[in-house]
Amino acid sequence: MRLQPSVVLRFYSLCGILIQGSQGQFPLTQNVTVIEGETATLTCRVDQNDNTSLQWSNPAQQTLYFDDKKALRDNRIELLRASWHELTIRVTDVSLSDEGQYTCSLFTMPVKTSKAFLTVLGVPETPQISGFTSPVMEGERMELTCKTSGSKPAADIRWFKNDKEVKDVKYLKEEDANRKTFTVSSTMHFRADRSDDGAVVSCRVDHESLNSTPQIAMQVLEIHYIPSVKIIPSTSWPVEGQSITLICESKGKPLPDPVLWTKDGGELPDPERMVVNGRELNINFLNKTDNGTYRCEAENTIGQNSAEYVLIIHDVSNILLPTTVIPSLTTATVTTTVALTSTVPSATAINTRDPNALAGQTGPDHALIGGIVAVVVFVTLCSIILLGRYLARHKGTYLTNEAKGAEDAPDADTAIINAEGSQVNAEEKKEYFI
């Protein structure tokens, strides 16, 4: 049974009771926000009350409770506490229609009231992503739309690609048929790229009713693209007599078919030495005829692509020291040549040092040392021969006969004197030894 405030006042008047308000009597309430489907609690307090009644009314001004007496038949509304200082009620399973301004009245003269606004939040539905077709060809323009309904107030939608937020999106808000909730949608545009293959695109809905736990819809992108091709050689300095492996690295989606190797626009000329193993081309016992342009082609259902590699073979030969010519005063000329034959164990250029060798560390060149020693010995012998011939040509003169009068001299002193006197004619008796 519903009791109107005028009836209550008339009843008190008939009983001779005069309701008078005293200073300091005033009801106190608070606004309440609740999520749809949950429970709302409305409390009205009076600090100073001289046994004056309290009443709760709904937005339609229908009395819910007058003190501890229930006035509206609604099983969702319950009394929690009722006293001269407090009147607290509870509304369970709150709906959007329960939203509005509730009134707490204190029946003094005049009646004092306090308002409490009940806000009901509409929970957004789980978002859905539309507009995605799988697979998507590289270069195509994609348009993905994320949509959610039933939010109050309108929910916020954000886009992410691999946890990185996408800012350039379009947002739309529409009021639902009940004129209380909203349907929101957001559209993201982008051009498909091979780098997006396998990327996770997510649509996140944020709303105060979700208690900091957003609703998320995800979509994994599948992008198809033509192969990308690159040739990687096993060595950067191919040497004659050695081997080389050319690796054809191809990436594409769908996965490319087995690659095709050609040389100078035609088939491989020597299949016995040029062996194709999957995506690798192995060439053994390199020679100058292997020089040329090698091409690797890869193809899938999207398209075909290729890469080229120019092979240049380098020589390995004997290392010769320069010829040394020794000048001489004679007509003889000696030429010394020292040859050093080295065996190269791997495809390495002659002038290329071992990358594992320590800087400044070199081995002795025995052939070079032997050549220098031979040259020194040869020069020494030639010098001795030339010196002997020079001395022989400039040998001194001597007398063939003794000085005149020396033989008949009685003693040595006389002989010497006689010999000195005969030096005038000695020039005529010179003899030369050749």
C-alpha positions as CSV (number, residue, x, y, z in Angstrom):
1,M,0.0,0.0,0.0
2,R,1.4,3.4,-1.0
3,L,1.2,6.2,1.6
4,Q,1.3,9.8,0.4
5,P,3.1,12.4,2.5
6,S,0.0,14.6,2.7
7,V,-1.9,11.7,4.3
8,V,0.8,11.2,6.9
9,L,0.9,14.9,7.8
10,R,-2.9,15.0,8.1
11,F,-2.8,12.0,10.3
12,Y,-0.3,13.7,12.6
13,S,-2.3,16.8,12.7
14,L,-5.5,14.9,13.7
15,C,-3.6,13.4,16.6
16,G,-2.6,16.9,17.7
17,I,1.1,16.5,17.0
18,L,2.8,19.5,15.5
19,I,5.9,18.7,13.6
20,Q,8.4,21.5,13.8
21,G,11.8,21.6,12.3
22,S,14.7,22.6,14.5
23,Q,17.9,24.2,13.6
24,G,20.6,21.8,12.1
25,Q,18.2,19.2,10.9
26,F,19.0,18.4,7.2
27,P,19.1,15.1,5.2
28,L,22.5,14.2,3.6
29,T,22.8,12.0,0.5
30,Q,25.4,11.0,-2.1
31,N,25.2,10.3,-5.9
32,V,25.7,6.7,-6.8
33,T,27.1,5.1,-10.0
34,V,26.5,1.4,-10.7
35,I,27.0,-1.0,-13.6
36,E,23.9,-2.4,-15.2
37,G,22.8,-5.6,-13.6
38,E,24.6,-4.9,-10.3
39,T,23.3,-3.5,-6.9
40,A,22.8,0.2,-5.9
41,T,22.7,1.3,-2.3
42,L,21.0,4.7,-1.4
43,T,21.7,6.2,2.0
44,C,20.1,9.2,3.7
45,R,21.5,10.5,7.0
46,V,20.4,13.2,9.5
47,D,22.9,14.3,12.1
48,Q,20.3,15.9,14.4
49,N,16.8,14.5,14.4
50,D,14.1,14.9,16.9
51,N,12.2,11.8,15.9
52,T,11.2,13.1,12.5
53,S,10.4,10.6,9.7
54,L,12.6,10.0,6.6
55,Q,11.4,8.9,3.2
56,W,13.0,7.7,-0.1
57,S,11.3,8.5,-3.5
58,N,12.2,7.4,-7.0
59,P,12.7,9.6,-10.1
60,A,8.9,9.3,-10.8
61,Q,8.3,10.7,-7.2
62,Q,6.9,7.3,-6.1
63,T,7.6,6.6,-2.4
64,L,9.9,3.6,-2.0
65,Y,10.2,3.6,1.8
66,F,8.7,5.7,4.6
67,D,10.8,5.1,7.6
68,D,10.8,1.2,7.8
69,K,7.6,0.8,5.8
70,K,7.8,-0.3,2.2
71,A,5.5,1.7,-0.1
72,L,6.3,0.4,-3.6
73,R,5.9,-3.2,-4.5
74,D,9.2,-4.0,-6.2
75,N,11.0,-7.1,-5.1
76,R,14.3,-5.6,-6.2
77,I,14.0,-2.8,-3.5
78,E,15.0,-3.8,0.0
79,L,15.5,-2.0,3.3
80,L,18.9,-2.2,4.9
81,R,18.7,0.2,7.8
82,A,16.0,2.4,9.3
83,S,16.4,4.8,12.3
84,W,15.8,8.4,13.3
85,H,19.2,9.2,11.9
86,E,19.5,7.0,8.8
87,L,17.4,5.4,6.1
88,T,19.3,3.1,3.7
89,I,17.7,1.0,0.9
90,R,19.1,-1.3,-1.7
91,V,18.1,-1.8,-5.4
92,T,19.3,-5.1,-6.9
93,D,19.7,-6.0,-10.6
94,V,19.7,-2.4,-11.6
95,S,18.5,-1.6,-15.1
96,L,19.0,1.4,-17.3
97,S,15.5,2.5,-16.5
98,D,16.4,2.9,-12.9
99,E,18.7,5.7,-13.7
100,G,17.6,9.2,-12.4
101,Q,17.3,11.5,-9.5
102,Y,16.2,9.9,-6.1
103,T,14.9,12.1,-3.3
104,C,15.3,11.8,0.5
105,S,12.7,13.8,2.5
106,L,12.9,14.8,6.1
107,F,9.3,15.7,7.4
108,T,10.0,18.8,9.3
109,M,8.1,22.1,8.9
110,P,8.8,22.8,6.1
111,V,9.9,19.5,4.6
112,K,13.6,19.3,3.8
113,T,14.9,17.2,0.9
114,S,18.2,16.0,-0.5
115,K,18.8,14.7,-4.0
116,A,20.9,11.7,-5.0
117,F,21.5,10.9,-8.7
118,L,21.7,7.2,-9.6
119,T,23.9,6.7,-12.7
120,V,23.6,3.3,-14.5
121,L,26.5,2.3,-16.8
122,G,25.7,0.3,-19.9
123,V,28.4,-2.4,-20.5
124,P,29.6,-2.5,-24.1
125,E,29.2,-5.8,-26.0
126,T,32.3,-7.8,-27.1
127,P,33.7,-6.0,-30.1
128,Q,33.8,-7.6,-33.5
129,I,36.3,-6.9,-36.4
130,S,34.9,-7.0,-39.9
131,G,36.2,-6.3,-43.4
132,F,39.1,-8.8,-43.2
133,T,39.6,-11.4,-46.0
134,S,42.4,-13.9,-46.0
135,P,44.8,-14.0,-47.6
136,V,45.5,-10.4,-48.7
137,M,47.8,-9.6,-51.6
138,E,50.7,-7.3,-51.1
139,G,49.8,-3.8,-52.1
140,E,46.1,-4.1,-51.6
141,R,44.3,-1.5,-49.5
142,M,42.7,-2.9,-46.4
143,E,39.7,-1.5,-44.4
144,L,39.0,-3.1,-41.0
145,T,36.1,-2.0,-38.9
146,C,35.6,-2.6,-35.1
147,K,32.1,-2.3,-33.7
148,T,30.5,-2.6,-30.3
149,S,27.0,-1.8,-29.0
150,G,25.2,-1.2,-25.6
151,S,27.7,1.2,-24.0
152,K,26.6,4.0,-21.8
153,P,28.2,6.4,-22.0
154,A,29.7,5.8,-25.5
155,A,32.8,3.5,-25.3
156,D,36.2,4.4,-26.7
157,I,37.9,2.2,-29.4
158,R,41.6,2.0,-30.0
159,W,43.5,0.1,-32.7
160,F,46.9,-1.7,-32.3
161,K,49.2,-3.5,-34.6
162,N,51.7,-5.7,-32.8
163,D,51.1,-3.7,-29.6
164,K,51.9,-0.4,-31.4
165,E,48.9,1.9,-31.4
166,V,47.5,3.1,-34.8
167,K,46.4,6.7,-34.6
168,D,45.0,7.4,-38.1
169,V,41.5,5.9,-37.6
170,K,37.9,7.0,-38.1
171,Y,35.5,7.0,-35.2
172,L,31.6,6.9,-35.3
173,K,29.0,7.1,-32.5
174,E,25.3,6.3,-32.9
175,E,22.5,6.3,-30.4
176,D,20.7,2.9,-29.9
177,A,16.9,2.5,-30.3
178,N,16.4,2.7,-26.5
179,R,17.9,6.2,-26.6
180,K,20.0,5.4,-23.6
181,T,23.0,3.4,-25.0
182,F,25.3,3.8,-27.9
183,T,26.8,1.8,-30.7
184,V,30.4,2.9,-31.6
185,S,32.6,1.8,-34.5
186,S,36.1,2.6,-35.7
187,T,37.7,2.0,-39.1
188,M,41.4,1.6,-39.9
189,H,42.8,1.9,-43.4
190,F,46.2,0.7,-44.5
191,R,48.0,-0.8,-47.5
192,A,49.1,-4.5,-47.1
193,D,52.8,-5.0,-47.0
194,R,54.9,-8.1,-46.6
195,S,56.2,-6.9,-43.3
196,D,52.6,-7.1,-42.0
197,D,52.4,-10.9,-42.7
198,G,51.8,-12.6,-39.3
199,A,51.1,-9.2,-37.6
200,V,48.4,-9.2,-34.9
201,V,45.8,-6.4,-35.4
202,S,43.7,-5.8,-32.3
203,C,40.7,-3.6,-31.5
204,R,40.5,-2.6,-27.9
205,V,37.3,-1.2,-26.2
206,D,37.8,0.9,-23.1
207,H,34.9,1.8,-20.8
208,E,34.4,2.8,-17.2
209,S,32.1,-0.1,-16.7
210,L,34.9,-2.6,-17.5
211,N,36.9,-1.9,-14.4
212,S,40.2,-1.2,-16.2
213,T,39.9,-4.6,-18.0
214,P,39.3,-3.7,-21.7
215,Q,37.5,-5.9,-24.2
216,I,39.8,-6.9,-27.1
217,A,39.1,-8.5,-30.5
218,M,42.2,-9.7,-32.5
219,Q,42.9,-10.6,-36.1
220,V,46.1,-12.2,-37.5
221,L,47.1,-10.8,-40.9
222,E,48.1,-13.1,-43.7
223,I,49.8,-11.3,-46.6
224,H,50.8,-13.0,-49.8
225,Y,53.7,-11.6,-51.9
226,I,56.1,-12.5,-54.7
227,P,59.5,-13.9,-53.8
228,S,62.5,-11.7,-52.9
229,V,65.8,-13.3,-54.3
230,K,69.4,-12.8,-53.3
231,I,72.6,-14.8,-54.2
232,I,75.2,-15.3,-51.5
233,P,78.6,-16.8,-52.6
234,S,80.6,-19.0,-50.2
235,T,83.8,-17.0,-51.0
236,S,84.4,-13.5,-52.2
237,W,87.7,-14.5,-54.1
238,P,87.1,-17.6,-56.3
239,V,90.4,-19.2,-57.3
240,E,91.1,-21.5,-60.2
241,G,91.2,-25.1,-59.2
242,Q,89.1,-24.6,-56.1
243,S,85.3,-24.8,-55.6
244,I,82.5,-22.3,-54.9
245,T,78.9,-22.6,-53.6
246,L,76.3,-20.0,-54.7
247,I,73.3,-19.9,-52.3
248,C,70.0,-18.6,-53.7
249,E,68.1,-17.1,-50.8
250,S,64.4,-16.7,-51.7
251,K,61.6,-15.6,-49.5
252,G,57.9,-15.4,-50.4
253,K,54.4,-16.4,-49.5
254,P,53.3,-18.9,-50.5
255,L,56.8,-20.5,-50.3
256,P,58.5,-20.4,-53.7
257,D,59.0,-23.4,-55.8
258,P,62.5,-24.9,-56.3
259,V,64.7,-22.3,-57.8
260,L,66.1,-22.4,-61.4
261,W,69.8,-21.8,-62.1
262,T,71.1,-20.6,-65.5
263,K,74.4,-19.3,-66.8
264,D,74.6,-16.4,-69.4
265,G,71.0,-16.9,-70.2
266,G,71.2,-20.6,-70.9
267,E,71.5,-24.0,-69.1
268,L,74.4,-24.9,-66.9
269,P,77.2,-26.0,-69.4
270,D,78.8,-28.6,-67.2
271,P,76.4,-30.6,-65.1
272,E,79.1,-32.9,-63.8
273,R,81.0,-30.0,-62.1
274,M,78.0,-27.7,-61.6
275,V,75.7,-29.5,-59.2
276,V,72.3,-28.0,-58.0
277,N,71.4,-29.1,-54.5
278,G,68.1,-27.5,-53.5
279,R,68.7,-23.8,-53.5
280,E,72.5,-24.2,-53.8
281,L,74.7,-24.3,-56.9
282,N,78.1,-26.1,-56.2
283,I,80.9,-25.6,-58.8
284,N,84.0,-27.8,-58.4
285,F,87.5,-27.4,-60.0
286,L,87.0,-23.8,-61.1
287,N,88.5,-22.7,-64.4
288,K,88.4,-19.7,-66.7
289,T,85.5,-21.2,-68.7
290,D,83.3,-20.8,-65.6
291,N,83.5,-17.1,-65.8
292,G,80.1,-15.5,-66.5
293,T,76.7,-14.4,-65.1
294,Y,74.8,-16.9,-63.0
295,R,71.1,-16.3,-62.5
296,C,68.7,-17.7,-59.9
297,E,64.9,-17.5,-60.5
298,A,62.2,-18.2,-57.8
299,E,58.5,-18.3,-58.5
300,N,55.3,-18.8,-56.5
301,T,51.6,-18.4,-57.2
302,I,51.9,-14.6,-56.9
303,G,54.7,-14.0,-59.3
304,Q,58.4,-14.5,-60.2
305,N,61.6,-12.8,-59.3
306,S,65.4,-13.4,-59.9
307,A,68.9,-12.3,-58.9
308,E,72.3,-12.4,-60.8
309,Y,75.9,-13.0,-59.7
310,V,78.9,-12.4,-61.9
311,L,81.6,-15.0,-61.3
312,I,85.3,-14.1,-62.0
313,I,87.9,-16.8,-61.5
314,H,91.4,-15.7,-60.3
315,D,94.8,-17.4,-61.3
316,V,97.1,-19.4,-59.0
317,S,100.6,-19.7,-60.6
318,N,104.3,-19.9,-59.6
319,I,105.9,-17.0,-57.8
320,L,109.1,-16.0,-59.7
321,L,111.8,-13.7,-58.3
322,P,113.1,-11.1,-60.9
323,T,116.1,-11.9,-63.1
324,T,119.4,-10.4,-61.9
325,V,122.1,-9.3,-64.4
326,I,125.6,-8.8,-63.1
327,P,127.7,-6.3,-65.2
328,S,131.4,-7.1,-65.8
329,L,134.4,-5.8,-67.5
330,T,134.6,-9.0,-69.4
331,T,132.3,-10.2,-72.1
332,A,130.8,-12.8,-69.7
333,T,127.2,-12.2,-68.5
334,V,125.6,-14.3,-65.8
335,T,121.8,-14.5,-65.3
336,T,120.5,-15.9,-62.0
337,T,116.9,-17.0,-61.7
338,V,115.4,-18.4,-58.5
339,A,112.0,-20.1,-58.8
340,L,109.6,-20.8,-56.0
341,T,106.7,-23.1,-56.5
342,S,104.0,-22.9,-54.0
343,T,100.9,-25.1,-53.6
344,V,97.8,-23.1,-52.6
345,P,95.6,-25.3,-50.4
346,S,92.4,-23.2,-50.7
347,A,90.7,-20.7,-53.0
348,T,92.8,-17.7,-51.9
349,A,94.5,-15.1,-54.0
350,I,98.3,-14.9,-54.1
351,N,98.3,-11.4,-52.6
352,T,95.7,-12.3,-50.0
353,R,97.1,-12.9,-46.5
354,D,95.8,-15.5,-44.1
355,P,93.2,-13.7,-42.0
356,N,94.1,-15.9,-39.0
357,A,97.8,-14.9,-39.2
358,L,99.1,-12.5,-36.6
359,A,100.0,-9.0,-37.9
360,G,103.7,-8.7,-38.7
361,Q,104.4,-12.5,-38.5
362,T,106.1,-13.8,-41.7
363,G,108.1,-17.0,-42.4
364,P,111.7,-16.9,-43.8
365,D,112.0,-17.0,-47.6
366,H,114.8,-19.6,-48.1
367,A,114.8,-19.3,-51.9
368,L,115.4,-15.6,-51.7
369,I,118.3,-16.0,-49.2
370,G,119.9,-18.7,-51.4
371,G,119.7,-16.5,-54.4
372,I,121.4,-13.6,-52.6
373,V,124.2,-15.9,-51.4
374,A,124.8,-17.2,-55.0
375,V,125.0,-13.6,-56.3
376,V,127.5,-12.6,-53.6
377,V,129.7,-15.6,-54.4
378,F,129.5,-15.0,-58.1
379,V,130.5,-11.3,-57.7
380,T,133.5,-12.3,-55.5
381,L,134.8,-14.8,-58.1
382,C,134.5,-12.3,-60.9
383,S,136.4,-9.7,-58.9
384,I,139.3,-12.1,-58.2
385,I,139.6,-13.0,-61.9
386,L,139.6,-9.3,-63.0
387,L,142.2,-8.4,-60.4
388,G,144.6,-11.2,-61.5
389,R,144.5,-10.1,-65.1
390,Y,145.1,-6.5,-64.1
391,L,148.3,-7.5,-62.1
392,A,149.6,-9.7,-64.9
393,R,149.5,-6.9,-67.4
394,H,151.4,-4.4,-65.2
395,K,154.3,-6.7,-64.0
396,G,157.8,-4.9,-63.6
397,T,161.0,-5.4,-65.8
398,Y,164.3,-7.2,-64.9
399,L,167.8,-7.6,-66.5
400,T,168.7,-10.7,-68.5
401,N,172.5,-10.2,-68.1
402,E,174.5,-9.0,-65.1
403,A,176.0,-5.6,-65.2
404,K,179.1,-5.3,-67.3
405,G,182.3,-5.8,-65.2
406,A,180.5,-7.4,-62.3
407,E,181.8,-10.9,-63.1
408,D,185.5,-9.9,-63.0
409,A,185.2,-7.9,-59.8
410,P,187.5,-9.2,-57.1
411,D,184.9,-8.6,-54.4
412,A,181.3,-7.7,-53.9
413,D,181.8,-4.0,-53.5
414,T,183.6,-3.7,-56.7
415,A,181.0,-5.7,-58.5
416,I,178.3,-3.4,-57.3
417,I,180.2,-0.4,-58.4
418,N,180.8,-1.9,-61.8
419,A,177.1,-2.8,-62.1
420,E,176.0,0.7,-61.3
421,G,178.1,2.1,-64.0
422,S,176.6,-0.1,-66.5
423,Q,173.0,1.0,-65.9
424,V,173.2,3.2,-69.0
425,N,173.1,0.3,-71.3
426,A,170.7,-1.8,-69.2
427,E,167.7,-0.3,-71.0
428,E,168.7,-2.1,-74.1
429,K,168.6,-5.5,-72.5
430,K,165.2,-5.5,-70.9
431,E,163.0,-8.5,-71.4
432,Y,159.2,-8.7,-70.9
433,F,157.2,-11.6,-69.7
434,I,153.9,-11.9,-71.2
